Amino acid sequence: MNEPVLQVQGLTKRFGGLVAVDNVDFTLQDGELHAIIGPNGAGKTTFFNVVSGFLSADSGSILFHGANVSGLTPHKISRLGIARTLQVKSVFDGLTVYDNVWIAAHSRQKFLHPLRSARSYKETAREVEDVLDEVGLTASSAELAGNLSYGDVALLEIAIALATKPKLLLLDEPVSGMSPSETERTVHKIRDLAKSLSIILVEHDMEVVFSVADTITVMNQGAILCQGPPDVVAADAGVQEAYLGSPADEVGHA
């Protein structure tokens, strides 16, 4: 069997007396789109924050392509190939779409000459153009990020993450607050990305989760309640009681 992209063992994170992530074991296979669901406060975003280096774990290990990344800074983890989007959208509103992506693309380089035009870095410029085309934002490249619709801001965040050339993409509630049309477009893009990237998706929209995920992990009170293919998770009585709150045949079509 091929080595997992991500292997988390015994991961625990406490905030005082609160155990936000409780002895979690998690494995992501190459090319898998794995969704994490659960009630508010279940530990999903904290799990992301620990894996991406924003928080340090109290115990446990995180292996990325077999290398232990536990305790590394977000910058070092990003350079190794893990990129993420944030639950609260975060872009440079006063910069153009192009410049937001350019900064991310060029962040992998060691040097930036203060008197040299950004567009004179030909390789970086090509990468930015490719990423904007991939997410469908080429026509908005000269637009200020602060003028974008909410759906386009979400796509810009994905573009910024992709510009770092990740091997693993962590998406934290990418369709939250979107209109139905924006959700449909973003879900279509996530499906496309999953053809070439391993993805972990945290999302509250059950219709999105059950339509795109290969595997679903259900968290509750910091621990894993259930894990498996969508049909198995939908049929699990404990999951329905703790989170989904609907019969299995309805969940599968939610």
N, C-alpha and C positions, 0 to 999 in steps of 0.2 A: 504494500500500500504506500502511496506517496505521502511524504511528510506533510502534516497539516500546515496551513498558512499561519494559523494562530492557535496556540494551545495554552489555556489558562487553567491552573490547578490550585485549588484551595484559596482562591482570592478572597480576602477579607479587608473591609475598610470600615472603621468606626469613627463616629463623631461624638466624643464623650461616651454616654451610655447608649447611644443609638448605633446599631449595627446596620449600616447602609447597604453593604455588600457582604453576604454571609457565606463564606466557605464555598464559593462558586467554582465549579468546573465547567469549562466551555471549550469546544473544539470547532474550528472553522476549516473546512476542506477547500482546496484550490478550486476557484471558479464558482463557489457557492454563494448564493444570496440568502443570508440568514437574518431573520427578523427577531427582534426582542420586544415583547409586549408585557404589559402589566399595569396595575393601577398606578395613579400618581403616588410617588414615594416608594415605589417598589425597588428602586436602586438602579434603574436602567441607565440614566445619565451619569450617575456616579461610577458605574461600571465603565462607561465610555471614558470618563475623565481619568480613571486609573490606567486604563489600557493606553491612552494617548499621552500619558505623562503629566497631565494637569494636576493630578493628585497622586500621592504615593500610597501604596498599599501598606496595611499593617502586617499582613502575612500573605503567603502564596507566591506563585511564580507566573510570569507571562513570557511565553516563548513565541517569537515571530520568525518563521522559517527556521526554527531550531535554535535561534540565538536568544539568550535571556535579555529582555529589554526592561525588566523590572527596575524601577528607580531612575531610569534615564529621563532627561529633560524632554519637554515637547519638541524642541528644536532637533535634538538628536534622533528622536523617534520619527519625526517627519522625514529627516534625511534618509532613514533606513527604508522608508516606503509606506508609512501609515499616515493617511490624511483624513481629516474629519471636517464636517460642517457643524455649526452650533445650533442649539435649540432656539436661541435668540439670534436672529440674523445679524451678522456683523461684517459690514463692508465699509470702504472709505467713501462716504457719500459725496465728498467734494472732488473726487477723482473720477475720471471717465471709466467706463466698463473696461476698455482696453488697458488703462493704466493699473487698475485693480488686479487684473490677471497678469500683467507684465511683472509687477512686483513679486508675485508668487512664483512665476516662472524663473525669474532671475535670482530668486533667493537661494537657488542651488549653486550659484556661482560665488566664488570667493571675493571677487573684486568688482567695484562699481566706480568708474571714473567720474568725479563730480562735474567735469566740464564736457562730458560726452553725451550726446543726445541718446535718449532711451531707444529710439527707433534705429540707431546706428548699430545696435547689437543684433545683427541679422539672424543669428540662430534663435535667439530669444524671441524676436519678432515673428519668426515662422511658427514657433511653438505656440505663441499667443493666438495667432490667426487660426491655427489648427484646432485649438481648444474652443475658441469662440464659435467656430464652425460646427464642432462636435455637439455643443449644447444649444445651438441655434440662436446665438446672440450676435452674430456678425453684423447684422443691420443696426444694432444698438451700440457698436463699439465706441462711437464718439459721444455717446450720451452720458451725462453725469449719473453716477450710480444712485444718487439721491432722488433722481427723477423717475426711476424705474417702478413698474408695478410690483406688488408683493411677489407674484409668481416669478418675475424676471430676476428679482433680488435673490430668490432661492436658487435659480439657475446660475446666477453669477457666483454664488457661494460654492456651488458644485464645480464651476469652471475654475475658481481659485484653487480648490482642492486638487483638481485634475492637473493643473499647471505644475504641481510639484512632482508629477509622474509617480503616483502611488502604486503600490501593489495591492494595498488594502484600503478601502474607502469606508469610513464610518459616517453614516448619515443619521443625524439626530432630528427627528420629526420634520423631514423635508417638505411635507405638504401641509403642515399646520397653518391654518388661517387662509388657505387658498380657496378660490372659487372652484366650482366643478370643472370648468374648462382648463384652469391652471393646473389643477390636480391631475387631470387626464394627460396633459402635456408632460408634466414632470414624471409621472409614472412611466410613460412611454420612454422617456430618456433614461430612467433608472433601469428599465428592462434592457435597453441597448447597452448601457455601461456594464451590466452584469455578464454580457457575452465575453468581455475581455478583462474584467476585474473581479476580485473577491469583494463582497460587500456585506457589511453588517448594518442593518436598518433598525432604528428605534422609531416606532410610530404608533399613534393611537387610532388611526383610521383603519378599522378592521377590514374594510373592503379592499384597501390598498394592500394590507399585509397578506391577506389570503389569496390575492390575485398574483402577487409577485414572488413570494418567498418559497424557497426550496425546503427550508427548515425553519421552525419557529421555536423559540425558547420563551417560556412564560415565567416571569419573575413575580414574586410576592413577598413583601417584607424582607427584601434583600437576598432571598434565596430562590433557587430554581424550583418551580412547582411542577413543570412539565416541559418536555423537549421532544421534538419529532417532526415528521411531515405535517403539513396543514390539516389533512383529514384526521390524523391521529390526535392532534391537539384539539381540534374542533369537537371531537367525540369524547374528550376527557371530562368526566363528571366534576372533578376537582377544579378544573379550569373554568368550567361554566359557572360553578358556584362562586369562585373567588373573583372572577373578572368578567367573563364574556356575558354571563347572565341570560343566555338564550339556548334553546335546543340545538343540538348538533346540526340538524338539517338546515336550520336558519343561519347558523354561524358560517357554514361553508359558502353561503350565498350573500353574506352580509356586505 
